[in-house]
Amino acid sequence: MSEAVYDVVIVGAGIAGAIVARTLVAAGKSVLVLEAGLSAGMDFDKAADTYQGYLDTFYKASAKVPNAPYPDLPVAPSPSVMDVSQIAPGAVDTQGYFVQRGPLPFPSDYIRVGGGATMHWLGTCLRMLPNDFSMASTYGHGVDWPIDYATLRPYYEMAEREIGVSGEVSEQVLPGAGPDYWGEGYALPMQKLPQSYLDQVVDRRVGGMEVEVEQNRYTMRLTSTPQGRNSIPNPTYRRSEPAWNPTTGRLEVSPNGAAPYRPVGAIWDENIGERCEGNASCVPICPVMAKYNALKTFKVARQKGAVVQTQAVAKKVNIDPISGRVSSITWQRYDDPNGGTATTQEAKGRVYVLATNAIENARLLLASEACKNSPQLGRNLMDHSVFLTWGLLPEKAWPFRGPGSTSNFPTFRDGDFRKDFAAFIAPIDNGGWAWPTFAPDSDVSNAVNQDNLFGRRLRQRMGDRIPRQLLLHWEVEQPPLFDNRVSVDPQYRDALGNLRPVIDFQITDYTKRSFEVATAITNQMFARGDIRNASAYSPGNAEYVTYKGVGYSFNGAGHLVGTHRMGRSIADSVVDAEQRTWEHKNLFLVGCGNMPTIGTSNPTLTMSALAFAAAETILGDLQS
């Protein structure tokens, strides 16, 4: 392998790397993918056994956190939300994979496994809004993208087909979307999933009500959420897979020439997982693989000729000192996931793509001293700050069933208020109070240990309380901050001697003010719906902050954005509008790290659209 020269070498087997690999091999290009995870995770002949092992591990885990099903490898470690703790002023927290320097901990995670973050994502597939691409010029915050929404729209359509998005376009009446947001006659591949009974109860009680925020009135309309899980195929959807046209130099889609869309089931049996079954473990893992993950895309890429090398940890991006082009990727092949020795090899190609995630891409580039003249490298790390409010409904609505979230309030995704406070979306969480209070376990524990209930009285308490739990999670945008960063330090290394990411992180009043606004909206909605507010925030929480003397807690969303953003010059960005690094013309970065701002949409769909756009540019380069 060290002697072979591929058209393209890709680092990372998540959804961005999968899309690029599949698109390139479909056009006849040779592709090598380096994946740090274990070989079992990408062995499709044994996929059923491997996936069942993930499920068994998850079922036995006491803490059902996003990474619970998957192995944490010392040779390719992953951060865990279980390692998040408060950081004392001037201290450095090294208990997890991240080296946290504060002042706040970065409270999100990711997993280094075949399939990447799609192995534990929720599945929400929202497009960004047009004004998300022009935050600086429209609202005076953040930066503008070097592209606009109209540029990305055709690639959004490609991404929605690849993932297999279910949703109803006519219901997506979104603030700031505009008449050309979807395009005339556009439909998603599959019909929307049924909204949960909990959604229906909440909609009946507070849907369509007006709330007052700083002397302005807004209507809270509940909207179904498009998502990457299998539903009933949409009979009007006839779009083909994107195909490379060397004459036009574009990826092209036939809008009417394809057969009806067929849901993609489990990678070991296409007859399993063709429909969502309403399992309640969507985060992190769908038992039947009805939820999309990148292994589905990689299965096709491999069938078309992509070479995937697992247990391959990228160590260094090697730069030719004369041309400034990447000459190879040094990678380490390990046999023992706990450490020990690893053999070092070189991967060579004409074009190179880093497709890990915003933190790992930045870490690898910094460790390699690549893109060293880009002052934004590693900077502007963002996530959604998830602010939770919860209450007890006056009637049973039966949470803890079905996909993690099927509806949201999009009212504050865009508007003039963004000049004053951050935008946010408010999904209804179908998991009761599990996130803020660890329900239902905590309900049982408190009833037994605090109220001395047992037997029939305990059963009555649980039967009355748990079915009435309501949780709203307000996903608040963060602006890009130069000092929110990923860096490296030679004193912090993993089991293979590779540099660990050092994180500096904080949030600003622009985001905190939205916690205040979300609290005011919650109070109005709960009063209207006769919902008893149970929200409480402890100073002992790792992500506890104050705003105007009031305390709030927030959580990470796992939406890692920024660190190698696109822009108009090397001074304001790491990659150009084509996602090519300014300094190394044959090096592309793909993933959410390219996004200059985060907006209010879960970023996977946008990352996937950008991956298709990058693949198109790479094919053009290889043709020339």
C-alpha positions, 0 to 999 in steps of 0.5 A: 500500500505504501507504494501505491499512488491513489487519485485521492487519499481521505482521512476519516470514515465519517459522513463527509469522507463517505460522501467524497469517497462514494462520489469519486469512485463512482466517477472512476477515481481510485480512493484510499480511506484511512480510518482510525477505528477498529477493523470490525467496524468496517467489516461489512461481512460481519456487520450484523455481529459487530452491530449487535455487539454495539447494542449489547454494550449499550444495553449493559452501560449504566450511563446511556451517553452518546459514546456508550455503545462503542469502544474507546481506544487508547490509540485513537481516543475519543472525548466523553461527556462523562469527563466534563467537569468544572475548571478552576481558574488557572487550572488545566483539566486532563482527565479526558481526551481533551485537555481543557483550559477553560474558562468553561469546559467544552461539553461535547463529544465525538467517537472515532469509529467507522461511520463517525458521528453518524453512529450516535447522532439524533438524525435531525436534518435541517437546512440552514437559513439564508441569513445564516450565511450573512450574519455580519452584514445582516445582523452585525455579529459573526462573519459572512460566508464566501457563498450564499444559500442559493449556491448550496441549495443543489448540494442540499438536495444531493445530501437529502437523497444520500441520507434519505431524509423524511419530512414534509416540505409544505410544513416547513414554514420557516422564518427568513426562508423566502419563496425560493428556499425549497424550489418549485415542486420539491419533495423530500425522499420520504414522507414525514415520520408521525409526530409523537403523541407528546407533540400532539399534546403540547401542540394542543395546549400551546401550539400557535400561542403568542409570546412576548419578548422585549415588547415584540410578539411572536407566534410559537407554531410547532413544526414537524422535523425533517430527519434521516430515518426511514419512513414511507417513500414519497411517491413524487420523489424521482431524483437520481443520484448525482453523477459527474459530467466531465463535459460540464464539470459538474455533479448533475441530478436528473429530477425526473429520471429515477425510479421511486426512492427505496429506503436503505435498510441495515447494511447486513440485510436490506430488508431490516430497518426499511422503516423506523420502528419507534425504538427509543434508543435513537441516540445513540444507536438505532437497533435496526439501522433505520436511522442513517449512518455513514456505513451505508454510504461506505458500503456502496463506495467499497462496492465501487472500488474504494479501499478502506484501511482501518486501524490507521491513525493519521499522524502527519500531513507531509508538505513538500517544502518547494511546491507547498503541496501535500506529498503524503500522509504518515499513518500508524497501523496498530494491532493492539488498541490499548497501545504498544507498538505501531507500524508507520506507513505512508499514503500517497495520492494526487489529492488529499482530503481531511474528513475527520471533524472540526477538532481532529482536522485542526489537531492533525494540521497543527501537529503537522505544522500545515496551514501554518500561515492561516491565523484562523487555524484551530480558532472559532470553535463553536457548538450549540449551547443547549439550554434545557427547560422542563415541566410536568404536564397536567395530563399523560403524554407518554414520553420515552417512546419513538425517535428522540425528537419529531417536532420543533418550534422554529420561531426564533431561528431568524429575525431582527432580534439576532442583532441583540441576542442569539437565534435558537430552535426549540425541539421537543424532546421525546425522552422525558427528563432523562437529560437534565435529571436522569429520569426515569431512574432518578424518579425511582431513586427519589421516590424510594430514598426521599419519600420512602415509597414502595410497592403499590404507592411507588408504582402509582407515583411512577405511573403518574409522574413519568408519563407527564414529563415534558422537556424542551431543549433550546439549541442556541447559536454561538458566534465565532470567537477567535479565542475559542480554539483547538491547539496542541502542546507537546506535553499532552500525548495519547498512547501512540504518542500523538498530540491531544487537542487542547481546548480553550472555550467560553460563551458570550452574553450574546448567547447567555441572553438567549437563555434569559429569553428562552426562560421567559418564553418557557414561563409564558408557554407553561402558564398557558398550558397549565404545565408545572415548571420544574427547571432548576440549575445548580452552581455545581453543574460544569457548564453553569453560567450567570447572566444579570445575576441569574444562573443557568446551565447549558449542555453541548450538542455535539455540533462541532463547527469552525476551526478551519473555516472557509472565507475570502482570504488566508487572513480570515480563513483556512480554506477558500470557497471551494474548501481547498486550503489556501496554502496547499493546493492539493489539500481539501478539508471537509466537514463542519470545521469549514462552516464560518457560523453555526446558525440554528440547524443541526450541522450534519446536512450542511456538512454533507452538502459541502462534501458533495460540493468539495467532491465536485471540485476535486473531480474537476482538479483530477480532470485537468 
